[in-house]
């Protein structure tokens, strides 16, 4: 079967990486960006069509599209792409700005038969893959505490959301993925130490049935770190998500497995292309996108009200329990 063809909308700070990888895979169908100089340069480099708007682009022969623009533009761009007949969308996290927008997008997608992959790239990090394997093997026994740290200086890209929905949402997804369940409640402390209008640091506690997850994220610390640790009844796992190195410590000592570093984005986009080729739902998909955004919103509510926010409260905020199939499954 021929390689699916995908258009990239947004070729800026991270979108350019989607362009590069899809170009290397022979799957790039075109590029769209409001910056004409940049989009022209990519079009010339990869010899593909270009446009400064979705409306003006010819989608004949296109199988899917990547949206890698500021989050506040995702919903309208997604609507345009769906109206153009795009059947597969890859949307960078968070899929949209809030749950209200997410439910609007999902309703449109369901009516048109559009399928979604949400850009939670850490699922394709070899460090996370190895940690999941260890947990499924019972290597450290029953987990007690999961902890994730994601810190760096202020991003060198346009930022239209705070650190919770923009950054900590990656770790919300990781602990959900590893736990294979939804937490019952969320408690968070967040604020702005830089004086910017949105939060630049956050500490989030997710309460699962038998364990807790503690997430720390900030855009303040001058050094960059992405780490995941899991304390279990019979041992301890430590993963560096930058180097993808994973160490297990138990009563037999310390063991670091040699893992070949692989580019998560390459694996992620290969998975997206494969889902198109096979005509199946991509993963992480719609349910993950909505669930992670709901938990991020719960963390914001918690930090603003200084109280724990339960899953039932999140569900109760929407008429007819529209979130039920995404948060209970």
C-alpha positions in Angstrom: 0.0 0.0 0.0 1.3 3.5 -0.9 2.6 5.7 1.9 -0.2 8.0 3.2 0.2 11.7 2.5 0.0 14.3 5.2 -0.1 18.1 5.2 1.5 20.0 8.1 -0.3 23.2 9.3 2.1 25.3 11.3 5.7 25.1 10.4 7.1 27.1 13.3 8.9 26.1 16.5 7.8 22.4 16.7 5.9 22.2 13.4 9.2 22.3 11.5 10.0 18.9 13.2 6.8 17.4 11.8 7.8 18.7 8.4 11.3 17.2 8.6 10.2 13.8 9.8 7.3 13.5 7.4 9.6 14.6 4.6 12.2 11.9 5.6 9.4 9.3 5.6 8.2 10.4 2.1 4.8 11.2 3.6 4.8 15.0 3.3 2.0 16.3 1.1 2.4 20.0 1.7 2.9 22.8 4.1 0.6 25.6 5.4 1.7 28.5 7.5 0.8 32.2 7.8 4.4 33.1 7.4 4.9 33.1 3.7 8.7 33.2 3.7 9.0 30.2 6.0 6.4 28.1 4.3 7.9 28.8 0.9 11.3 27.7 2.1 10.0 24.4 3.3 8.0 23.9 0.1 11.1 24.4 -2.0 13.3 22.2 0.3 10.8 19.2 0.1 9.3 20.0 -3.2 5.7 20.1 -2.0 2.8 22.5 -2.4 2.3 25.3 0.0 -0.2 27.9 1.2 -0.7 30.5 3.8 -4.2 29.3 4.5 -6.1 26.0 4.8 -8.8 27.4 2.6 -6.5 28.0 -0.4 -4.8 24.6 -0.3 -5.7 21.8 -2.6 -6.4 18.7 -0.5 -6.8 16.3 -3.5 -4.9 13.1 -2.6 -4.3 14.2 1.0 -4.9 11.5 3.6 -4.3 13.5 6.8 -3.1 16.6 8.4 -0.9 17.7 11.4 -1.9 20.8 13.3 1.1 22.3 15.1 0.0 25.9 15.7 -0.7 27.9 18.9 -3.4 26.0 20.8 -6.0 28.8 20.6 -6.1 28.3 16.8 -6.6 24.5 16.9 -10.4 24.4 16.9 -10.9 26.7 13.9 -8.1 25.1 11.9 -9.5 21.6 12.7 -13.0 22.7 11.6 -11.6 23.9 8.3 -9.6 20.7 7.7 -12.7 18.6 8.4 -14.8 20.7 6.0 -12.1 20.0 3.4 -12.7 16.2 3.9 -9.6 15.4 6.0 -10.3 12.0 7.6 -7.3 11.9 9.9 -6.1 14.7 12.1 -2.9 14.8 14.3 -3.3 17.7 16.7 -0.5 18.7 19.1 -1.3 18.8 22.8 -3.5 20.1 24.2 -6.0 19.3 21.5 -7.9 22.6 22.1 -7.9 25.2 24.9 -10.7 23.7 27.1 -13.3 21.0 27.5 -16.1 23.1 26.0 -14.0 23.4 22.8 -13.0 19.7 23.0 -16.6 18.5 23.1 -17.5 20.8 20.2 -14.7 19.3 18.1 -15.5 15.8 19.0 -19.2 16.2 18.0 -18.1 17.6 14.6 -15.6 14.7 14.1 -18.1 12.1 15.0 -20.6 13.5 12.5 -18.0 13.6 9.7 -16.2 10.3 10.6 -12.9 12.1 11.3 -10.3 10.3 13.4 -7.9 12.0 15.8 -4.4 11.4 17.1 -3.4 13.6 20.0 0.3 14.6 20.3 1.3 13.0 23.6 4.8 12.3 22.3 6.2 10.9 25.6 4.2 7.6 25.0 6.8 7.0 22.3 9.8 7.8 24.5 11.8 4.6 25.0 12.2 5.5 28.7 8.4 5.5 29.2 8.0 2.3 27.1 10.6 0.5 29.3 9.0 1.8 32.5 5.6 0.5 31.4 7.2 -2.9 30.6 8.7 -3.1 34.1 5.4 -2.2 35.7 3.5 -4.9 33.7 6.2 -7.4 34.7 5.7 -6.5 38.4 9.4 -5.6 38.6 8.9 -3.3 41.6 5.7 -4.7 43.0 2.6 -2.6 43.6 3.3 1.1 42.8 3.0 3.5 45.8 4.1 6.9 44.3 4.6 8.1 40.8 6.5 11.3 40.5 7.3 13.4 37.4 9.5 16.5 37.0 9.4 18.7 33.9 11.3 21.9 34.3 13.0 24.5 32.1 13.3 28.2 31.4 10.5 30.1 29.7 9.9 28.4 26.3 11.5 30.0 23.2 8.2 29.8 21.3 4.8 31.5 21.4 2.9 30.5 24.6 -0.8 31.0 24.8 -1.6 28.8 27.8 -0.1 28.3 31.2 2.4 25.6 32.3 -0.4 23.2 33.3 -2.2 22.8 30.0 0.9 23.4 27.9 3.5 21.3 29.7 2.3 19.4 32.8 -0.3 17.8 30.6 2.4 15.5 29.2 3.0 14.0 32.7 -0.7 13.9 33.3 -0.9 11.6 30.2 2.1 9.6 31.3 0.8 8.7 34.7 -2.7 7.9 33.3 -1.1 5.7 30.7 1.1 3.9 33.2 -1.7 3.6 35.8 -4.3 2.4 33.1 -7.0 4.3 35.0 -8.4 7.7 35.8 -7.6 9.4 39.1 -10.5 10.0 41.5 -9.4 13.6 42.3 -6.9 16.3 41.6 -5.2 18.8 43.9 -2.8 21.5 42.6 -0.9 24.5 43.7 0.2 26.9 40.9 1.1 30.5 40.4 3.2 33.0 38.5 6.6 33.9 39.9 7.6 35.8 36.7 4.6 38.1 36.8 3.1 36.8 33.6 -0.7 36.5 33.4 -0.7 32.7 33.3 0.9 30.2 35.7 4.6 29.4 35.3 4.9 26.8 37.9 2.6 24.0 39.3 2.6 21.0 41.6 -0.2 18.6 40.9 -1.3 15.6 43.0 -3.4 12.9 41.3 -5.2 10.4 43.5 -5.5 6.9 41.9 -7.2 4.0 43.6 -4.0 2.5 45.1 -1.3 5.1 44.5 -0.6 8.8 44.1 1.1 10.7 41.4 3.0 14.0 42.1 3.8 16.2 39.1 6.1 19.2 39.1 6.4 21.6 36.2 7.8 25.0 35.8 9.2 27.5 33.2 11.5 29.1 35.8 14.5 26.8 36.5 17.5 27.6 34.3 18.4 23.9 33.8 16.2 21.5 31.8 15.0 18.2 33.3 12.4 15.6 32.4 12.4 12.8 34.9 10.0 10.1 36.0 10.3 8.0 39.2 8.1 5.3 40.6 8.3 3.9 44.1 6.9 0.4 44.5 6.4 -2.1 47.3 9.5 -4.1 46.1 11.7 -1.5 44.3 12.2 1.8 42.6 12.3 2.9 39.0 14.1 6.1 37.8 13.8 7.2 34.2 15.5 10.2 32.5 13.1 11.1 29.6 15.8 13.2 27.8 18.5 10.4 27.7 15.8 7.7 27.8 17.9 5.9 30.4 16.0 3.7 33.0 17.4 2.4 36.3 15.8 -0.1 38.6 16.7 -0.4 42.2 15.6 -3.2 44.5 17.0 -5.6 47.2 19.3 -7.1 44.6 21.0 -3.8 43.8 20.8 -1.3 41.0 20.4 -2.1 37.3 20.5 0.2 34.3 19.3 -1.4 31.1 21.0 -0.4 27.9 18.3 1.2 25.7 18.9 2.4 22.2 17.8 6.1 21.9 15.0 6.6 19.4 13.4 9.8 18.3 9.9 9.9 19.8 8.5 12.1 17.1 9.6 9.6 14.4 7.9 6.7 16.2 4.8 8.9 16.9 4.3 9.9 13.2 5.0 6.4 12.0 2.2 5.2 14.3 -0.1 8.0 12.8 0.7 6.9 9.3 0.1 3.3 10.1 -3.3 4.1 11.6 -4.2 5.8 8.3 -2.9 2.8 6.2 -4.9 0.3 8.4 -8.0 2.5 8.6 -8.1 2.3 12.4 -8.3 4.7 15.4 -5.0 6.3 16.2 -3.6 6.1 19.7 -3.3 8.2 21.8 -6.7 9.3 20.5 -9.8 11.3 21.3 -10.4 9.8 24.8 -6.9 10.5 25.8 -7.1 14.1 24.5 -10.3 14.8 26.4 -9.3 13.0 29.6 -6.0 14.8 29.9 -7.5 18.2 29.2 -10.2 17.6 31.8 -7.6 16.7 34.4 -5.5 19.8 33.5 -8.6 21.9 33.9 -9.3 20.3 37.2 -5.8 21.2 38.3 -6.4 24.8 37.4 -9.7 24.9 39.3 -8.0 23.3 42.3 -5.1 25.8 42.3 -7.6 28.7 42.1 -9.9 27.4 44.8 -7.2 25.7 47.0 -9.1 22.4 47.3 -9.2 19.0 45.8 -11.4 18.6 42.7 -13.1 15.2 42.2 -13.7 13.4 39.0 -17.5 13.5 39.8 -17.3 17.3 40.0 -15.7 17.5 36.6 -18.4 15.2 35.1 -21.2 17.1 36.8 -20.2 20.4 35.2 -21.5 19.3 31.8 -25.2 18.7 31.0 -26.1 15.2 30.1 -22.8 13.9 31.2 -21.2 14.4 27.8 -17.8 13.6 29.3 -18.9 10.3 30.7 -17.6 8.1 27.9 -14.2 9.8 28.0 -13.6 10.0 31.7 -15.2 6.7 32.9 -13.7 4.4 30.2 
